[in-house]
Amino acid sequence: MVVGAEGAMGSALLAQMQARPEFAMVRGFSRNGLPASAAGASAVGALDVCSESSIAEAARVASATHLPLRLFINATGFLHGEGHMPEKSWRQIDPGHMARSFAVNTIGPALLLKHFLPLLAREGKAVFAMMSAKVGSIGDNRLGGWYSYRASKAALNQIVRTAAVELARRQRESICIALHPGTVNSRLSSPFRKEGLDVSTPEAAAARLLTVLDRLQAADNGGFLDHSGKSLPW
């Protein structure tokens, strides 16, 4: 399953997963998708990470397939919009923008964990992956700025880590992980691209992330990895 399946990263991940023979079914969900209960297996269903009822309905539809959930990827995220850009100074902190960042980047993903982690396959490898960001690393923060985005992704990392501890008690072969995809050519990153910055196409970034996911082992549960598989500081 891919949530955020109509975004740049999500659509690339969905397409590449659908082309792989090892999955019996690959489902995509997005805020602007078709009603989850009406969308066929090849259509993108509706799921709004800011609505728990929408998440619960998508989980109900997924469970009705009676197929074990082996790979779940959340590719949603919010950096700028609705009249706001990432903060350059504490003087620009706005409560509405910060609340939106936490709603999409932290609270919504926490609700995805709540409703979809119970659907992971009970035996064998199963992966629950959250798209995080390197700027959510507290240890790596040398530039400052971007208060809302940094804080919401740092909070997401803590939620992933906490869920991984609980998951390990229940299913030793399952993995809950935070991933940094690198800078991807997308609407989210377009205002911040500059000369000399290493920017990947969504297709290339998706291929690298799927390679990282393929190589994961149970010992990686609770980790924070970049698109090359390297561990990032919390």
C-alpha positions in Angstrom: 0.0 0.0 0.0 1.1 3.6 -0.8 -0.5 6.6 0.9 0.0 9.8 -0.9 -0.1 7.9 -4.2 -0.9 10.9 -6.4 2.2 13.0 -5.3 5.5 12.9 -7.0 7.1 10.3 -4.8 4.0 8.3 -4.1 3.0 7.9 -7.7 6.5 6.8 -8.6 6.5 4.3 -5.8 3.1 3.0 -6.7 4.0 2.5 -10.3 7.2 0.6 -9.5 5.5 -1.6 -6.9 2.7 -2.4 -9.3 5.3 -3.6 -11.9 6.9 -6.0 -9.4 5.7 -9.7 -9.6 6.0 -10.5 -5.9 2.9 -8.5 -4.9 -0.5 -10.1 -5.4 -2.1 -6.6 -5.1 -0.8 -3.0 -4.8 -3.2 -0.3 -3.6 -2.7 3.4 -3.7 -4.6 6.0 -1.5 -4.6 9.7 -1.8 -6.6 12.7 -0.4 -8.3 13.2 -3.8 -8.8 9.6 -4.7 -12.1 7.8 -5.3 -14.2 6.7 -2.3 -12.2 3.9 -0.8 -15.0 1.3 -0.8 -15.8 2.0 -4.5 -12.2 2.2 -5.9 -11.1 -1.0 -7.6 -7.7 -2.5 -7.0 -6.1 -0.5 -9.8 -7.7 2.8 -8.8 -6.4 5.2 -6.2 -8.7 5.3 -3.2 -9.5 8.2 -0.9 -7.6 8.7 2.3 -7.1 12.0 4.0 -4.4 11.8 6.7 -6.1 14.7 8.6 -9.3 12.6 9.0 -9.3 9.5 11.2 -12.6 8.3 9.8 -11.1 8.4 6.3 -8.0 6.4 7.5 -10.2 3.9 9.3 -12.3 3.3 6.2 -9.3 2.8 4.0 -8.0 0.3 6.5 -11.3 -1.5 6.5 -11.1 -1.8 2.7 -7.6 -3.1 2.9 -8.4 -5.7 5.5 -11.3 -6.9 3.3 -8.9 -8.2 0.7 -7.8 -10.9 3.2 -4.2 -10.6 1.9 -1.3 -10.2 4.3 0.0 -6.6 4.3 3.8 -6.9 3.5 4.7 -3.3 2.6 3.1 -0.1 3.6 4.6 3.3 2.6 3.4 6.7 3.7 4.6 9.3 1.2 2.5 12.2 2.4 4.1 15.5 3.7 3.6 19.2 4.1 6.3 21.8 3.9 4.7 25.0 2.4 1.4 26.2 1.2 -1.7 28.1 2.3 0.2 31.3 2.2 3.2 30.2 4.2 6.7 29.2 3.4 9.2 27.5 5.8 10.4 29.9 8.5 13.8 31.5 8.2 13.6 33.0 11.8 11.6 32.5 15.0 9.9 35.8 14.1 8.1 34.0 11.4 6.6 31.2 13.5 2.8 31.1 12.9 0.5 28.9 15.0 -1.7 28.0 12.0 1.2 26.9 9.8 2.8 24.9 12.6 -0.5 23.2 13.4 -0.9 22.2 9.7 2.6 20.9 9.6 2.0 18.7 12.7 -1.5 17.6 11.4 0.0 16.3 8.1 3.5 15.3 9.1 2.9 13.9 12.6 -0.6 13.3 13.8 -1.8 11.9 10.5 1.0 9.4 10.3 0.4 8.4 13.9 -3.2 7.6 13.0 -1.9 5.5 10.0 0.1 3.5 12.5 -2.9 3.1 14.7 -5.1 1.6 11.9 -2.7 -0.1 9.6 0.0 -1.6 11.8 -2.5 -4.2 13.0 -2.9 -5.4 9.4 0.8 -6.2 8.9 1.5 -9.9 8.1 1.9 -11.8 11.3 4.7 -14.1 10.0 7.6 -13.3 7.7 9.0 -10.0 6.7 6.6 -7.0 6.7 7.6 -3.3 6.5 5.8 -0.2 7.6 7.8 2.8 6.2 7.2 6.5 6.9 8.7 9.2 4.6 10.6 11.5 7.0 13.3 14.0 6.2 16.9 14.6 7.1 16.0 18.1 8.3 14.0 16.3 11.0 17.3 15.1 12.6 18.1 17.1 15.7 21.7 15.9 15.7 22.2 17.0 12.1 20.7 20.5 12.5 23.4 23.0 11.7 21.6 25.6 9.7 18.5 26.3 11.8 15.2 27.6 10.3 12.2 25.6 9.1 10.9 25.4 12.6 7.5 23.8 11.8 8.8 21.2 9.3 11.9 20.2 11.3 9.9 19.8 14.5 7.0 17.9 12.9 9.4 15.4 11.2 11.4 15.0 14.5 8.2 14.2 16.2 7.3 11.7 13.5 10.7 10.0 14.0 9.9 9.6 17.7 6.5 8.1 16.9 8.1 5.7 14.4 10.7 4.7 17.0 8.1 4.2 19.7 5.8 2.1 17.5 8.8 0.0 16.5 9.4 -0.9 20.1 5.8 -2.1 20.5 5.8 -3.9 17.2 8.9 -5.9 18.1 7.1 -7.3 21.1 4.3 -8.6 18.9 6.0 -9.5 15.5 9.7 -10.1 15.6 10.1 -10.1 11.8 8.2 -6.9 11.2 10.0 -3.6 10.6 8.8 0.0 11.3 11.2 2.5 9.7 11.6 6.2 8.9 13.1 7.1 5.5 14.8 10.1 4.0 14.3 10.1 0.2 16.8 12.9 -0.5 15.8 16.0 -2.5 13.3 15.0 -5.1 12.1 17.0 -8.1 8.6 17.8 -6.8 6.1 20.6 -6.0 7.3 20.3 -2.4 10.9 21.0 -3.2 10.6 23.2 -6.3 11.0 26.6 -4.4 14.2 25.5 -2.8 16.2 24.0 -5.7 19.4 25.7 -6.4 22.5 25.2 -8.5 24.8 22.5 -7.2 22.0 20.7 -5.2 21.7 17.0 -5.9 18.1 16.6 -7.1 16.7 13.2 -8.1 13.7 12.4 -10.3 10.8 10.8 -8.4 11.4 7.6 -10.4 15.1 7.4 -9.4 14.4 8.2 -5.8 11.6 5.6 -5.6 13.9 2.9 -7.1 16.6 3.7 -4.5 14.1 3.6 -1.6 12.6 0.2 -2.8 16.2 -1.2 -2.9 16.7 0.0 0.7 13.4 -1.6 1.7 14.3 -4.9 0.0 17.5 -5.1 2.0 16.0 -4.4 5.4 16.2 -7.0 8.2 14.5 -7.3 11.5 17.5 -5.6 13.2 16.7 -2.4 11.2 13.3 -2.0 13.0 13.0 1.5 14.5 15.8 3.0 12.3 16.1 6.3 10.5 17.7 5.7 7.1 18.5 7.7 4.0 18.0 6.6 0.4 21.3 4.8 0.3 20.5 2.8 3.5 22.8 4.9 5.7 21.6 5.5 9.3 20.9 9.1 10.1 21.3 10.7 13.6 18.2 11.4 15.5 
